[in-house]
Amino acid sequence: RAGSEHDEEFHGEGYQEGYAEGSHVGVVEGRRYGSLHGAKIGSEIGSYLGFALTWQCLLQNCTDEKNSKKIRALDSLIGLIQKFPYEDPTYDKLQEDLEKIRGKFKQVCRIKLLF
């Protein structure tokens, strides 16, 4: 009987140590994945913003009707990007808003931006 209690004690200690180590590894891996994923999203959105701001600048003096649609589409994309909550990783509509930005970018790309 005494051996059984001793085995249970070791089992309990081993479980606690394993749980603590697993938790630590999980946190480290989670942070690493989150940083990598966040960097990819930031880079993607940054490229969309750079594209939109560049074209907005190029079209700013073109006020004819043909270009006003282009400018409105660019303004809409820039607005979506500026509202995106970069600092809140727990934002529950992050994926939904990211898809809206991607869709708006594709829409802007379909518009012939060249003069």
C-alpha positions in Angstrom: 0.0 0.0 0.0 2.8 2.4 0.8 4.3 1.9 -2.6 1.0 2.8 -4.2 0.9 6.1 -2.3 4.5 6.8 -3.3 3.7 6.1 -7.0 0.7 8.4 -6.8 2.9 11.2 -5.4 5.4 10.8 -8.2 2.6 10.7 -10.7 1.2 13.9 -9.3 4.5 15.7 -9.4 5.3 14.4 -12.9 1.9 15.6 -14.1 2.4 19.0 -12.5 5.8 19.4 -14.1 4.6 18.2 -17.4 1.6 20.5 -17.3 3.8 23.5 -16.4 6.3 22.7 -19.2 3.5 22.1 -21.7 1.9 25.4 -20.8 5.1 27.3 -21.2 5.8 25.7 -24.6 2.3 26.5 -25.6 2.6 30.1 -24.7 5.9 30.5 -26.5 4.6 28.8 -29.6 1.4 30.8 -29.5 3.3 34.1 -29.2 5.6 33.1 -32.1 2.7 32.1 -34.3 0.8 35.3 -33.4 3.8 37.5 -34.1 4.4 35.8 -37.5 0.7 35.9 -38.5 0.4 39.5 -37.3 3.4 40.6 -39.3 2.0 39.0 -42.5 -1.3 40.8 -42.1 0.5 44.1 -41.3 2.7 43.7 -44.4 -0.3 42.8 -46.6 -2.4 45.8 -45.4 0.6 48.1 -45.6 1.1 47.2 -49.3 -2.5 47.9 -50.0 -2.3 51.3 -48.2 0.9 52.2 -50.1 -0.7 51.3 -53.4 -3.8 53.3 -52.6 -2.0 56.4 -51.3 0.3 56.5 -54.4 -2.6 56.4 -56.8 -4.6 58.9 -54.7 -1.7 61.3 -55.1 -1.3 60.7 -58.8 -5.0 61.3 -59.4 -5.5 64.2 -57.0 -5.5 66.8 -59.8 -7.7 64.8 -62.2 -11.2 66.0 -61.3 -13.1 64.8 -64.3 -16.0 62.4 -64.0 -13.9 59.5 -65.3 -11.4 59.8 -62.5 -13.8 60.6 -59.7 -15.0 57.0 -59.6 -11.4 55.9 -59.2 -10.7 58.4 -56.5 -13.9 57.4 -54.6 -12.8 53.7 -54.7 -9.3 54.6 -53.5 -10.8 56.7 -50.7 -13.0 53.9 -49.7 -10.0 51.4 -49.5 -8.0 53.9 -47.5 -10.9 54.4 -45.1 -11.2 50.7 -44.5 -7.5 50.4 -43.8 -7.4 53.4 -41.5 -10.3 51.9 -39.4 -8.6 48.5 -39.1 -7.7 47.9 -35.4 -4.0 47.0 -35.6 -3.5 47.2 -31.8 -6.3 44.8 -30.8 -5.4 41.2 -31.5 -8.7 40.1 -29.8 -10.9 42.1 -32.2 -13.7 39.7 -33.0 -14.3 40.9 -36.6 -10.6 41.0 -37.6 -11.0 38.3 -40.3 -14.2 39.8 -41.6 -12.7 43.3 -41.9 -9.5 41.9 -43.5 -11.7 40.2 -46.1 -13.5 43.5 -46.8 -10.1 45.2 -47.3 -9.0 42.4 -49.7 -12.3 42.7 -51.6 -12.1 46.4 -51.9 -8.4 46.2 -53.1 -9.5 43.7 -55.8 -12.3 46.1 -56.8 -9.8 49.0 -57.1 -7.4 46.8 -59.2 -10.3 46.1 -61.6 -10.7 49.8 -62.3 -8.4 51.0 -65.0 -6.2 53.4 -63.1 -4.1 54.4 -66.0 -4.9 57.7 -67.8 
